[in-house]
Amino acid sequence: MFTHPTLRHSVLLALFLFLGSCAALAQTAQVTGRVADASQAIIPGASVTITNLDTGIERVATTNGEGYFTVPSLPRGNYRVTVGKTGFKSLARPGLNLDEGQILRLDLTLEPGEVKEAVEITGAAPVLENTNATVSTVIGNQKITELPLLNRNIITLAALAPTVRPVGAFGGLPVSSFDGARMSISGGQPATNNLMIDGIEL
């Protein structure tokens, strides 16, 4: 079958743009939650502001009729969530660290009062991931740039994650690009691993 070169190139370009957008979405985080009062009655129409404390950029959402809000496509960073609603004290929750691919569930409770009155939550217990069953580990930029990599094999960084054990032939260390992929994750066989870069399989 004959395909015009221009059409073929257009299809390939569209495919690459689609894959790139999917990879970009996978590299961002999301905050979702429910706003209620002390009796757990939902609060629709509350204003939820999520501020990136590293850049100062803000994202604003409004709770729906069931009291829920969702703010997607958040870059990795340190955030503060502020909630306000007429008839309630404003509430601030700082110190939320988001990683790529994370879906953070954050349920918040507002107290009756004036909006100018503010409640800030400090020293709260770490927020647990309860909406996503995926177990993931993010290797920070400092480790990537400062840790020595055997044969400059970036796959060896996977060994920094819990339950990951290299099974290379030389003293259990991966010694080549091939052996770098031979890692047991949570006791599984290396043959069951799937390696991807920006959403594309290796």
C-alpha positions in Angstrom: 0.0 0.0 0.0 1.4 3.4 -1.0 1.4 6.2 1.7 2.3 9.7 0.8 5.5 10.8 2.7 3.9 14.0 4.0 1.0 12.1 5.4 3.3 9.5 7.0 5.4 12.2 8.6 2.3 14.0 9.9 1.0 10.8 11.5 4.4 10.1 13.2 4.6 13.7 14.5 1.1 13.4 15.9 2.0 10.1 17.6 5.2 11.6 19.1 3.2 14.7 20.4 0.6 12.3 22.0 3.3 10.2 23.6 5.0 13.3 24.9 1.8 14.7 26.4 1.2 11.3 28.1 4.7 11.3 29.5 4.3 14.9 30.8 1.1 14.0 32.6 2.8 11.0 34.2 5.5 13.4 35.5 3.1 15.6 37.5 1.2 15.1 40.7 -2.4 15.7 41.8 -4.1 16.8 45.0 -7.7 15.7 45.6 -9.9 15.8 48.7 -13.1 16.7 50.5 -13.9 19.7 52.6 -16.4 19.4 55.5 -17.2 20.9 58.8 -16.7 19.4 62.3 -19.9 17.3 61.9 -18.6 16.0 58.6 -21.3 17.9 56.7 -20.0 18.7 53.2 -19.0 22.3 52.3 -19.7 23.0 48.6 -18.3 26.2 47.0 -15.2 26.4 49.2 -12.2 28.0 47.5 -9.1 25.8 47.6 -5.8 27.5 46.7 -2.7 25.4 46.2 0.6 27.3 46.3 3.9 26.0 45.1 6.2 27.4 47.8 9.3 26.9 45.6 8.0 29.1 42.7 5.1 31.0 44.2 2.7 29.8 41.5 -0.9 29.3 42.7 -3.7 27.0 41.4 -7.3 27.6 42.5 -10.2 25.1 42.6 -13.7 25.2 44.0 -15.3 22.3 45.9 -18.3 20.7 44.0 -21.7 19.9 45.3 -20.3 16.9 47.2 -17.5 18.9 48.8 -14.8 17.4 46.6 -12.0 19.2 44.8 -9.2 18.1 42.4 -6.1 19.9 41.2 -4.2 18.0 38.6 -0.9 18.5 36.7 1.1 19.9 39.6 4.9 19.9 39.2 7.0 18.2 41.9 7.7 20.5 44.8 6.7 21.8 48.2 3.1 23.1 48.5 0.7 24.8 50.9 -3.1 24.3 50.6 -5.4 27.0 51.8 -9.2 26.7 52.1 -11.7 29.5 52.5 -15.5 29.8 52.7 -17.8 32.4 54.0 -18.9 31.6 57.6 -15.8 29.5 58.3 -12.3 30.2 59.4 -9.7 29.9 56.6 -7.5 26.8 56.9 -3.9 26.5 55.8 -2.0 23.2 55.5 1.7 23.8 54.6 4.6 21.4 54.2 3.1 19.1 51.5 5.8 17.6 49.4 4.6 16.2 46.1 6.5 13.8 43.8 6.0 12.8 40.2 3.0 10.5 39.7 1.7 11.1 43.2 -2.1 11.4 43.9 -2.4 13.0 47.3 -5.8 12.7 49.1 -6.3 15.6 51.5 -9.5 15.8 53.5 -9.9 19.1 55.4 -12.2 20.2 58.2 -13.3 23.9 58.5 -14.3 25.5 61.8 -17.2 28.1 62.0 -16.0 31.6 62.3 -15.0 34.7 60.2 -12.9 34.2 57.1 -10.3 36.7 58.5 -9.7 34.2 61.3 -7.1 31.6 60.2 -6.2 28.1 61.3 -2.8 26.8 60.3 -2.0 23.1 60.7 1.5 22.5 61.8 3.3 19.4 63.1 0.6 17.2 61.5 1.3 13.5 60.8 2.6 12.7 57.3 -0.2 12.4 54.7 -0.5 8.7 53.7 -1.2 7.6 50.1 -4.7 6.0 50.2 -6.0 6.6 46.7 -3.3 4.8 44.6 -2.1 1.3 45.1 1.0 1.9 43.1 4.3 1.7 45.1 6.9 4.2 43.7 10.2 5.8 44.7 11.5 9.1 43.3 15.3 9.4 43.1 16.1 13.1 43.7 18.4 15.2 41.4 21.1 15.4 44.1 21.5 11.7 44.2 21.5 11.4 40.4 24.3 14.0 40.1 26.4 13.1 43.1 26.3 9.3 43.5 28.8 7.3 41.5 27.2 5.1 38.8 29.0 2.0 37.7 29.7 2.2 34.0 27.4 5.3 34.0 24.4 2.9 34.0 21.4 4.9 35.3 19.4 1.8 35.8 21.5 1.0 38.8 19.8 3.9 40.6 16.8 1.6 40.9 18.7 -0.3 43.6 18.2 2.7 45.9 14.4 1.9 46.1 13.2 -0.4 48.9 12.7 -4.1 47.9 14.9 -3.8 44.8 17.9 -6.1 44.8 20.5 -6.3 41.9 21.2 -9.9 40.7 24.2 -9.2 38.5 26.9 -11.8 38.0 29.8 -10.0 39.8 29.2 -10.0 43.6 25.6 -9.2 43.1 26.4 -5.9 41.4 25.2 -5.0 37.9 28.3 -4.7 35.8 26.8 -3.8 32.4 23.8 -2.3 30.8 22.3 -5.8 30.4 23.0 -6.8 34.0 21.8 -3.4 35.2 18.3 -4.5 34.2 18.6 -7.7 36.1 17.0 -6.7 39.4 14.6 -8.5 41.6 11.8 -6.3 42.8 9.9 -7.5 45.9 11.2 -11.0 45.3 10.0 -11.1 41.7 12.0 -12.5 38.7 14.1 -10.1 36.7 12.3 -11.3 33.5 9.0 -9.7 34.8 10.5 -6.2 35.0 9.4 -3.6 32.5 11.7 -0.6 32.0 10.4 2.6 30.5 11.8 6.1 29.8 9.3 8.9 29.4 6.5 6.4 28.9 8.4 4.4 26.2 9.6 0.9 26.8 13.3 0.2 26.5 
